[in-house]
Amino acid sequence: MKKNKNVNYTCVHAGELKDTIYGGATAPIYTSTTYDYRGPGTNLYPRYFNTPNQVALAQKISALEQTEASLIFGSGMAAISAVFMAFLKSGDHVIMQRAIYGGTSHFAAAEFERVGITYTMLEHINEDTMKQALQDNTKMLYIETPSNPLLEITDIEKVSAFAKANSLITAIDNTFASPINQNPASLGIDLVIHSATKYLGGHSDICAGTVSGTQKHMEYLWKTAKNYGGSLSDVTVHLLERSIKTLALRVKQQSKTALKLARFLEKHPDMKKVNYPGLKSHPNHQIAKKQMYAYGGMMSFELKSHIDHNDFLEELKVIKPALSLAGVESTILSPALTSHSLMTAEERAQQGISDRLLRFSVGIEELNILVDDLEQALEKSRKR
Ligand SMILES: *Cc1c(COP(=O)(O)O)cnc(C)c1O
């Protein structure tokens, strides 16, 4: 694992598309969907992932994830589904972590059977469980760490080593960590996926996805991805490129504030439990420390029963109840009522997702502002 010491430089300058005509400081945006077939743009087409802005942004993502190549997609799910459909075929089996993004587990449940792919979901990923789940036709291992909403940590190096020993391809959803806090390719993972809708975009106004890996793997992925047609429009590519210039600044600030907030909340008399990989009390804190540069801006907590859960959400003034995450603004949600509402109460309980759990996405606001907001909301929602 080698941390990029000049990560702000990488965010701003990697894959820079120069304005060679006017010398402008920012990249020109090429929105053409058609180019002169006799000219230098022969065969450029947005759905082929090869327009100037798409290629430049892919280089920036690759530099951040320390991989040879990347592809940019129209959403996180477009990236995830392309990975499954490119690297798996009828008759194959995939081992997946249970605690993954809801859309991903839904994709497996809704789409795999129809195309003849089977899968095993693992509650905990370790050598024993992976060995048990391994079949002759297993082709892929798919993980997500830190996970949503409990911030569970999977040991990336152990997964890579097991996969290599058994000739499996590995994919990780690296969305929660962002490339600023975790570079799974440097720990042996083959395919690194992001919902760029989250930290990479960072302003809650872009829907996009990315996949990074070796040149060979990306060329293989491209052959399928261009058939499914999930590329990102060049105008949004431009917005994403602009957002990533401040990615490290944002994520470092969010991670710093989140660690302090988690330590504050852990000691708070109104809190039953705080889940944050940066806390010493986190069951896999040592693994997180080994594989992450910082612990990120996501956490979850459970309020004690003397706090009215709904009143608490009503009383927050700065922190917004909202479905998505990783924007510059702090947001909060109840997984039981939103992301995990399709599960039964028993299924949620089995996975440790209490109805009183709240997932908190820490924004770039100052620590004291967030502490004050939480304190005043707790005060007003105490049952009397
Ligand atoms: C949001 C999210 C996705 C899906 O991304 P979309 O851009 O909504 O398609 C995948 N994984 C994680 C961890 C996410 O948070």
The ligand as a Gaussian input file, in Angstrom:
#p B3LYP/6-31G(d) Opt

LIG

0 1
 C      -25.042000       4.678000      -4.398000
 C      -24.208000       3.463000      -4.371000
 C      -24.144000       2.592000      -5.461000
 C      -24.985000       2.771000      -6.703000
 O      -24.613000       3.907000      -7.393000
 P      -25.600000       4.717000      -8.372000
 O      -24.730000       5.822000      -8.848000
 O      -26.768000       5.133000      -7.553000
 O      -26.009000       3.784000      -9.456000
 C      -23.302000       1.508000      -5.380000
 N      -22.575000       1.265000      -4.288000
 C      -22.612000       2.076000      -3.209000
 C      -21.783000       1.750000      -2.018000
 C      -23.429000       3.201000      -3.210000
 O      -23.469000       3.980000      -2.127000

